[in-house]
Amino acid sequence: SLRFGATDNFGPGEPHHAYGETLTFRVVTREKLLEELRRRQVEQRQELQRIIDDEQTAMLELREMVELSAAGDRTSLVKARLKVLARQQQTLGRRVAFVGDLYQRILWEYENNRLIEANKVSQMENVIPVPLASIAKDALPASGRLVDAYASSGQAATKADSLASYDDILRRLQAVLKEMEQAESLAALLEDLRVVIKIEDSVIQEVENRKRAEEQSVFGSGKDDGKDD
């Protein structure tokens, strides 16, 4: 565990003392680290899949919802439900941003521990955390505003724009999900490769040990016994 402290030069009274958050580190084998990072990758992919499912459900509800112009006595209820859907887009945006942040941390750990080369990590960042940040910051809030605008105007064109925004978001999220699956495959490949390398190193070491033993046996048997002919 590690904690930073600082003291100022306050005077003439006593100096001020401040302490940072306590950080706890674990020292693990490379294999254990790979296993942990892969587990966290799977968790974030599963969370993104849940977000996609929620977005698909919301889009289906919006598509099948009665038109405001034809809602009649149910107009207030329909508007209230539209407001809920609009807020949901904001909530999903925060969830997407959280997934992107956590996945970025995973990639940094791969790079900092030299498990994946920096250029490959950069490529993965451009297809996973970067698009997730864009969807969270721009696409989902904009979609929520469209739904809210439809609740206020009741115009069919605005509803069509809202549905189009849902469709675009789902397409982009699905693309990121596919990249996550490929990233997991790469991590699995790295883990398998390291197992193979470890086995090969063990075999090489065993062969070298046998070779040295045989050499010692041959040269040892030819030593002078110290007697005259």
N, C-alpha and C positions, 0 to 999 in steps of 0.2 A: 504494500500500500504506500501511497505517496501523497503528501499534502504540502502545498506551498504556503509560506508565510511572508509577511512584509511588515516593516516598521518604518514610520516616517520620522522626520526631524522636528516634530512639534515641540515648541518650547515657549515659555520656560517651564511649562508643566510636563507631565509624563508623556512620552511618545505614544502614538496610536499603533495598535497592533491589529493586523487583519490576516485571516487565513482563508485559503481557497478550499474548494471542494476536495474531499478525499477521493483519490483515484485508486482503484484496485486492479492489479494486473495478474494474469495467470500465465505461467510458463508451461507450454504444452509441446508435444511433439508435432512435427510437420503434418503427420497423418491425422492427428486429432484436430488440428486447426482446419485442415481441409474438410473433415467430416462436419465440424461446427459451421463453417461457412456455407457448405452445401445445404445443411439443415435450414439455415436462415434464408437462403435463396428460395427454397421450397415454400417456406412460410410466407414470404412476400408475394410469390407467384400465386399461392392459394388465396391470399387477400385480394389481389388484383382480380382473380377470377370471380370472387364474391362481389366485387364492385361492378364488374361487367354484368353479372346476373341481375343486380339491383337496377342497373341502368336499362337493361333489356325489359325488365318488368315494368319500369316506369314508362318507357316508350310505348309499350303495348297498352298500358292503361290510358295514356294520352291519345293514342290512335283510336281506341274504341270508345272514348268518352263522347257523350252526346254533344253536338255542336251547341255553343252558347246561344246562338240565335234561335235554336229550337228547344232549349231547355225548359222554357215556360216557368212553372212554379218551382222548378228545381234549380233555377239559375244561381241563387245564392249558394246552394250546396256545391254546385259544379265549380263556381268561382273559388270557394274555400278549398276545394280539393286541388285546384290548379295552383293556388298559393302554396300548398304543401309540396307539390311537385317542384315548384320553383325553388323553395328552400332546400329541398332534397339535393338539387344540383349543386348548391353551395356546399352542403355537407359532403357530398361525394368528392368535390374538389379538394377539400381538406384531407380526405382519406387518400386520394391519389397522391397528393403532395407528400404525405407521410410515407407512403410506400416508396416514392422516388428518393426521399432523403435516406431512408434506411438502406435501400439498395445501393445508393452511392457510397455509403459507409462500408458496405460489404466489398465493393470493388476496390476501395482504397486499401482495405486490409489485404486483398489479394496482391495488390501492387506493392505495398509496403513490406510484405513478407516474401516478396520475390516469387510468388506462386504463379503469377501471370505477368507477362511482359507489359511494360508501360504503354506501348503502342496499341496492344490488344485491349488493354483496359480502357484506353481513350476511345477506341471503336465501340466498345460495349456501352460506355457512357452516352455516346451520341445516339444510341438506339433504345436505351432504357431510361435512365434518370432524366436526360434532357427532354425527350418528348413528354414524359410524365409531368415534368414541371410546367411545360407549356399548356398541356391539357388542364392541369389543376388551376393555373393562374388565369388563363384566357378562355379556353373553350367551354368549360363547365359553368363558370359564372355568366358568360355570354348566353349560354343556353337557358340558364335560369331566368335571365332578364327577358328573353323571348317568351318563355312560358308566362311570366308575370304580365308582359305586355298583352298577351292573348287574353288573359283573365280580365284585363281592363278594357280591351277594345272589342273582343269577340269576333275579330275578323278572321275569316277562313285562311287568308294568305299568311297571317302571322302564325296560325297553328301549323301550317305546312312548313314554314321556316323553322319552327320549333322541332318538328319531327325530323327535318333534315339535319338539324344540329345534333340531335340524339344519334342519328345514323352515322354522322361523321365521327363523333366521339367514340362510338362503339368500334368503328373500323380502326381508328388509331389505337385504341386500347388493345384490341385483338392483335395488332401488329407488334405491340410491345410484349404482350403475353408470349407470342411466338419466339421473340428474341430471348425472353427469360428462359424458355425451355431449351433453347440452343446453348445458352450460357451454362445451364445446369449440366448439359451433355458434355460441354468442355471441361467443367470441373470434375465430372466423373472420369473423363478420359485422363486428365492429369493425375487423378488418384490412382487409377489402374496402371498408368505408366510408371508412377513412382514405386508401386508394388513390384512391377516387373524389374525395374532397375535395382531395387533392393535384393530381389531374388538372384539376379545376375551377379551382383556384387558378392553375394554370399557364395555362389557357385565358384566364381573366380578365386575368392579367398581360399575356398576349400581345395581347389586344384593347386594353388600355390603352396598351401600347407603340405599337401601330399608330395609335391615335387621336392620341397625342401627336406621332407622326411626321407624320401628315397635317396637324395643326394647324400644326406648324412649317413644313411645305411651303407651306401656304396663306398664312400670315402672312409667311413669308420672301419669297415671290414678289411681295408687294404693297409691299415696302419702297421708300422714295424713293431713286432712284439718284444724287441729289445734283446733277442738272443743272437749269438754269432753262429754262422753256418758251420 
